[in-house]
Amino acid sequence: MKTIIKGLEDRKEPPPPTEEVAYELTNAQETPATLEDTLKELSKSFLATELPSELVNAYVKIKQNEWEDYLTNVGPWEKTWNIITQWEYNRYLVTA
């Protein structure tokens, strides 16, 4: 929420919409490839300094455990990056 408020206060403009294929954009910033990379980016981000450190640390720990569980049960991300694995299906897509 603080990030949204800061963006409004600083009068940040969103980028213009595009109809191009996102993968073909030359000036677009790449998103992290893995959860591990995302957590590294989070620790350097504006959010990490604006949110309570206890919250950020707890979230990072939970997500690190999730990443380790994925690697243990599925294997290297490079082999499964383009498919929904049974682990992902069971963890995220099966409803109670």
C-alpha positions in Angstrom: 0.0 0.0 0.0 2.9 2.4 0.8 4.3 1.8 -2.7 1.0 2.8 -4.3 0.7 5.9 -2.1 4.3 6.9 -2.9 3.6 6.4 -6.6 0.6 8.7 -6.4 2.4 11.3 -4.3 5.3 11.3 -6.7 2.8 11.5 -9.6 4.4 8.5 -11.3 2.9 7.7 -14.7 2.4 4.1 -15.8 4.1 3.1 -19.0 2.0 3.5 -22.1 0.0 0.4 -23.1 1.4 -1.8 -25.9 -0.1 -4.2 -28.3 3.3 -5.7 -29.1 4.4 -9.2 -28.0 6.0 -8.7 -24.6 8.9 -11.1 -25.3 9.8 -9.0 -28.3 10.0 -5.6 -26.6 13.6 -4.3 -26.6 13.3 -1.8 -23.8 11.3 -3.9 -21.3 12.9 -5.0 -18.1 13.2 -8.7 -17.7 11.4 -10.3 -14.8 13.3 -12.7 -12.7 13.4 -16.3 -14.1 13.0 -18.1 -10.8 11.5 -17.7 -7.4 15.1 -17.6 -6.0 16.0 -14.7 -8.3 12.7 -12.9 -7.4 13.6 -13.2 -3.7 17.0 -11.6 -4.4 15.3 -8.8 -6.2 12.8 -8.3 -3.4 15.6 -7.9 -0.8 17.0 -5.0 -2.9 13.6 -3.4 -3.7 11.8 -0.4 -2.4 9.3 -2.7 -0.7 11.9 -4.3 1.5 12.7 -0.9 3.0 9.1 0.2 3.3 7.5 -2.9 4.9 8.4 -4.1 8.4 11.6 -6.1 8.2 9.9 -8.9 10.3 7.3 -9.3 7.6 9.8 -9.2 4.7 12.1 -11.7 6.4 9.2 -14.1 7.2 7.9 -13.9 3.6 11.3 -14.5 2.2 11.9 -17.5 4.5 8.5 -19.1 3.5 9.3 -18.6 -0.2 12.8 -19.9 0.2 11.4 -23.0 1.7 8.9 -23.3 -1.1 11.7 -23.0 -3.7 13.8 -25.6 -2.0 10.7 -27.9 -1.8 10.2 -27.4 -5.6 13.8 -28.3 -6.3 13.8 -31.3 -4.1 10.5 -32.7 -5.5 10.7 -31.6 -9.1 14.3 -31.0 -9.9 16.1 -28.3 -11.8 13.9 -25.5 -12.9 15.6 -25.4 -16.4 13.9 -28.7 -17.2 10.4 -27.7 -16.2 10.2 -24.0 -16.8 7.6 -24.3 -19.6 5.2 -26.8 -18.1 2.9 -27.0 -15.1 4.4 -29.8 -13.0 2.4 -32.1 -10.8 4.0 -30.4 -7.8 2.7 -27.0 -9.0 -0.7 -28.4 -9.9 -1.1 -30.0 -6.4 0.2 -26.9 -4.6 -1.5 -24.1 -6.5 -4.3 -25.5 -8.7 -6.1 -28.2 -6.7 -9.0 -26.7 -4.8 -10.1 -27.8 -1.4 
